[in-house]
Amino acid sequence: MRCPVVLVLTALLICTGCARTGYWIDRQRDAADVVSASVGVGLGARAQVGPVVFAPFVAAMDVAGVRGGELFQLEEMGFRDKVVPTDFGALWWCSTVFFVEREPRLLHRGKAVFALPPLVRDDRQFNIFSETIPFVSVPRRDLVSEGLSLPRYPLSYWGNIELVAGLGGTLRLGLNPMEFVDFMGGWFRFDLLRDDCGVD
């Protein structure tokens, strides 16, 4: 008898008076931040654990999926966009860009990423022979070559665990333990990654 009562009380607690308030919207987004899953076009493979990236060879562009807590889909395969979500790398070097022009919340919540090898000027981001620290890519606030600047530093990048692979079509799957801690803390109004915004 106790189990049905607990289930009913839990359902009431979750649903009563909570529809679309900022608190519940933020909990939904925090939950979506924990995973990444997207499809795209390209070829190669890339594995990431935090800032450490191993990409024997990868040239991939995400077309649709869930990243940064947002569902996204590029219109016309991104041909009209100045910058599209891409991964390029070979041997010890890899750059990652995650920026979708029609998703301003990615910028507002600090989920957009320009990650390049350290010590590399962004106008040389596709040069695998640049002098840099091998197997490391770190986020930056600016992508000078494209005239873009992020309003927030993407802290959650440091917790990414992702795998991208494909031949023609690509698949990205990932988890982010930092985002999971942020999600759990959010229930108690502890916003570790400062990504709660409470708006649609």
One Martini backbone bead per residue (centre of mass of N, CA, C, O) as a GRO file, in nm:
protein
  200
    1MET     BB    1   0.055   0.065  -0.017
    2ARG     BB    2   0.298   0.262  -0.007
    3CYS     BB    3   0.390   0.282  -0.306
    4PRO     BB    4   0.144   0.432  -0.438
    5VAL     BB    5   0.162   0.681  -0.255
    6VAL     BB    6   0.445   0.771  -0.335
    7LEU     BB    7   0.387   0.804  -0.638
    8VAL     BB    8   0.163   1.016  -0.612
    9LEU     BB    9   0.324   1.229  -0.452
   10THR     BB   10   0.547   1.262  -0.661
   11ALA     BB   11   0.368   1.352  -0.896
   12LEU     BB   12   0.253   1.602  -0.751
   13LEU     BB   13   0.521   1.743  -0.696
   14ILE     BB   14   0.605   1.767  -0.999
   15CYS     BB   15   0.315   1.895  -1.120
   16THR     BB   16   0.239   2.100  -0.905
   17GLY     BB   17   0.286   2.425  -0.994
   18CYS     BB   18   0.542   2.370  -1.228
   19ALA     BB   19   0.473   2.485  -1.491
   20ARG     BB   20   0.724   2.651  -1.651
   21THR     BB   21   0.926   2.718  -1.457
   22GLY     BB   22   1.244   2.800  -1.406
   23TYR     BB   23   1.328   2.561  -1.234
   24TRP     BB   24   1.223   2.329  -1.431
   25ILE     BB   25   1.374   2.415  -1.681
   26ASP     BB   26   1.659   2.384  -1.559
   27ARG     BB   27   1.637   2.080  -1.497
   28GLN     BB   28   1.599   1.991  -1.789
   29ARG     BB   29   1.863   2.112  -1.899
   30ASP     BB   30   2.057   1.969  -1.707
   31ALA     BB   31   1.985   1.687  -1.807
   32ALA     BB   32   2.063   1.739  -2.111
   33ASP     BB   33   2.372   1.807  -2.055
   34VAL     BB   34   2.484   1.514  -1.990
   35VAL     BB   35   2.422   1.462  -2.293
   36SER     BB   36   2.540   1.341  -2.618
   37ALA     BB   37   2.363   1.339  -2.946
   38SER     BB   38   2.472   1.292  -3.288
   39VAL     BB   39   2.452   1.379  -3.632
   40GLY     BB   40   2.642   1.346  -3.950
   41VAL     BB   41   2.926   1.444  -4.140
   42GLY     BB   42   3.198   1.227  -4.242
   43LEU     BB   43   3.530   1.131  -4.107
   44GLY     BB   44   3.636   0.923  -3.855
   45ALA     BB   45   3.800   0.983  -3.527
   46ARG     BB   46   3.704   1.075  -3.178
   47ALA     BB   47   3.848   1.129  -2.851
   48GLN     BB   48   3.721   1.247  -2.523
   49VAL     BB   49   3.884   1.377  -2.211
   50GLY     BB   50   3.827   1.657  -2.181
   51PRO     BB   51   4.121   1.804  -2.310
   52VAL     BB   52   4.163   1.519  -2.418
   53VAL     BB   53   4.260   1.437  -2.761
   54PHE     BB   54   4.186   1.167  -2.994
   55ALA     BB   55   4.280   1.205  -3.357
   56PRO     BB   56   4.390   1.048  -3.617
   57PHE     BB   57   4.111   1.118  -3.782
   58VAL     BB   58   3.905   1.421  -3.851
   59ALA     BB   59   3.593   1.510  -4.044
   60ALA     BB   60   3.326   1.683  -3.889
   61MET     BB   61   2.957   1.738  -3.901
   62ASP     BB   62   2.698   1.853  -3.738
   63VAL     BB   63   2.329   1.840  -3.787
   64ALA     BB   64   2.196   1.665  -3.541
   65GLY     BB   65   2.071   1.703  -3.193
   66VAL     BB   66   2.233   1.678  -2.865
   67ARG     BB   67   2.369   1.983  -2.727
   68GLY     BB   68   2.393   2.177  -2.460
   69GLY     BB   69   2.075   2.109  -2.399
   70GLU     BB   70   2.010   2.107  -2.718
   71LEU     BB   71   1.816   2.107  -2.983
   72PHE     BB   72   1.938   2.045  -3.320
   73GLN     BB   73   1.925   2.193  -3.666
   74LEU     BB   74   2.044   2.226  -3.967
   75GLU     BB   75   2.010   2.431  -4.227
   76GLU     BB   76   2.109   2.324  -4.518
   77MET     BB   77   2.375   2.198  -4.391
   78GLY     BB   78   2.500   2.501  -4.320
   79PHE     BB   79   2.541   2.692  -4.581
   80ARG     BB   80   2.433   2.971  -4.427
   81ASP     BB   81   2.655   2.944  -4.223
   82LYS     BB   82   2.941   3.061  -4.079
   83VAL     BB   83   2.913   2.844  -3.843
   84VAL     BB   84   2.983   2.502  -3.759
   85PRO     BB   85   2.973   2.192  -3.628
   86THR     BB   86   3.314   2.086  -3.562
   87ASP     BB   87   3.575   1.839  -3.652
   88PHE     BB   88   3.939   1.868  -3.651
   89GLY     BB   89   4.194   1.610  -3.719
   90ALA     BB   90   4.543   1.496  -3.650
   91LEU     BB   91   4.696   1.296  -3.457
   92TRP     BB   92   4.775   1.547  -3.205
   93TRP     BB   93   4.531   1.714  -3.339
   94CYS     BB   94   4.242   1.938  -3.238
   95SER     BB   95   3.927   2.080  -3.341
   96THR     BB   96   3.640   2.255  -3.187
   97VAL     BB   97   3.303   2.339  -3.295
   98PHE     BB   98   3.019   2.488  -3.105
   99PHE     BB   99   2.782   2.650  -3.319
  100VAL     BB  100   2.445   2.796  -3.323
  101GLU     BB  101   2.283   3.064  -3.443
  102ARG     BB  102   1.971   2.965  -3.355
  103GLU     BB  103   2.109   2.926  -3.042
  104PRO     BB  104   2.135   3.148  -2.789
  105ARG     BB  105   2.151   2.964  -2.531
  106LEU     BB  106   2.436   2.858  -2.572
  107LEU     BB  107   2.562   3.130  -2.497
  108HIS     BB  108   2.413   3.203  -2.228
  109ARG     BB  109   2.503   2.904  -2.093
  110GLY     BB  110   2.798   2.810  -2.195
  111LYS     BB  111   2.799   2.583  -2.464
  112ALA     BB  112   2.975   2.710  -2.645
  113VAL     BB  113   3.260   2.614  -2.872
  114PHE     BB  114   3.622   2.694  -2.884
  115ALA     BB  115   3.857   2.440  -2.965
  116LEU     BB  116   4.211   2.446  -2.922
  117PRO     BB  117   4.519   2.430  -2.938
  118PRO     BB  118   4.766   2.526  -2.773
  119LEU     BB  119   4.939   2.808  -2.911
  120VAL     BB  120   4.721   2.854  -3.135
  121ARG     BB  121   4.625   3.019  -3.385
  122ASP     BB  122   4.312   3.047  -3.537
  123ASP     BB  123   4.439   3.078  -3.836
  124ARG     BB  124   4.577   2.767  -3.767
  125GLN     BB  125   4.353   2.536  -3.700
  126PHE     BB  126   4.431   2.341  -3.973
  127ASN     BB  127   4.732   2.295  -3.859
  128ILE     BB  128   4.903   2.004  -3.770
  129PHE     BB  129   5.207   2.156  -3.749
  130SER     BB  130   5.169   2.296  -3.506
  131GLU     BB  131   5.282   2.433  -3.223
  132THR     BB  132   5.209   2.205  -2.955
  133ILE     BB  133   5.017   2.032  -2.742
  134PRO     BB  134   4.959   1.718  -2.734
  135PHE     BB  135   4.623   1.609  -2.707
  136VAL     BB  136   4.520   1.921  -2.680
  137SER     BB  137   4.210   2.103  -2.600
  138VAL     BB  138   4.102   2.444  -2.565
  139PRO     BB  139   3.906   2.686  -2.469
  140ARG     BB  140   3.762   2.982  -2.615
  141ARG     BB  141   3.622   3.307  -2.662
  142ASP     BB  142   3.767   3.334  -2.949
  143LEU     BB  143   3.712   3.371  -3.321
  144VAL     BB  144   3.880   3.572  -3.513
  145SER     BB  145   3.850   3.460  -3.811
  146GLU     BB  146   3.510   3.502  -3.762
  147GLY     BB  147   3.424   3.729  -3.553
  148LEU     BB  148   3.399   3.570  -3.270
  149SER     BB  149   3.222   3.579  -2.946
  150LEU     BB  150   3.199   3.475  -2.619
  151PRO     BB  151   3.022   3.550  -2.325
  152ARG     BB  152   3.116   3.253  -2.229
  153TYR     BB  153   3.279   3.020  -2.062
  154PRO     BB  154   3.316   2.660  -2.121
  155LEU     BB  155   3.329   2.467  -1.852
  156SER     BB  156   3.202   2.184  -1.947
  157TYR     BB  157   3.430   2.084  -2.134
  158TRP     BB  158   3.614   1.953  -1.899
  159GLY     BB  159   3.383   1.697  -1.879
  160ASN     BB  160   3.409   1.562  -2.143
  161ILE     BB  161   3.278   1.248  -2.290
  162GLU     BB  162   3.374   1.146  -2.621
  163LEU     BB  163   3.244   1.005  -2.937
  164VAL     BB  164   3.359   1.006  -3.280
  165ALA     BB  165   3.211   0.842  -3.575
  166GLY     BB  166   3.285   0.771  -3.933
  167LEU     BB  167   3.150   0.702  -4.284
  168GLY     BB  168   2.990   0.982  -4.398
  169GLY     BB  169   2.853   0.914  -4.136
  170THR     BB  170   2.790   1.042  -3.804
  171LEU     BB  171   2.862   0.977  -3.448
  172ARG     BB  172   2.763   1.115  -3.127
  173LEU     BB  173   2.883   1.034  -2.794
  174GLY     BB  174   2.799   1.148  -2.450
  175LEU     BB  175   2.940   1.258  -2.134
  176ASN     BB  176   2.895   1.469  -1.818
  177PRO     BB  177   2.989   1.484  -1.494
  178MET     BB  178   2.964   1.787  -1.436
  179GLU     BB  179   2.664   1.801  -1.523
  180PHE     BB  180   2.562   1.603  -1.312
  181VAL     BB  181   2.638   1.770  -1.066
  182ASP     BB  182   2.468   2.015  -1.153
  183PHE     BB  183   2.199   1.866  -1.156
  184MET     BB  184   2.195   1.780  -0.857
  185GLY     BB  185   2.240   2.068  -0.735
  186GLY     BB  186   1.983   2.207  -0.860
  187TRP     BB  187   1.771   2.094  -0.653
  188PHE     BB  188   1.940   2.301  -0.433
  189ARG     BB  189   2.041   2.565  -0.588
  190PHE     BB  190   2.318   2.456  -0.718
  191ASP     BB  191   2.523   2.637  -0.962
  192LEU     BB  192   2.810   2.538  -1.078
  193LEU     BB  193   2.791   2.645  -1.405
  194ARG     BB  194   2.604   2.892  -1.446
  195ASP     BB  195   2.323   2.782  -1.641
  196ASP     BB  196   2.088   2.924  -1.515
  197CYS     BB  197   1.785   3.108  -1.655
  198GLY     BB  198   1.457   3.058  -1.654
  199VAL     BB  199   1.403   3.041  -1.973
  200ASP     BB  200   1.272   2.992  -2.299
   0.00000   0.00000   0.00000
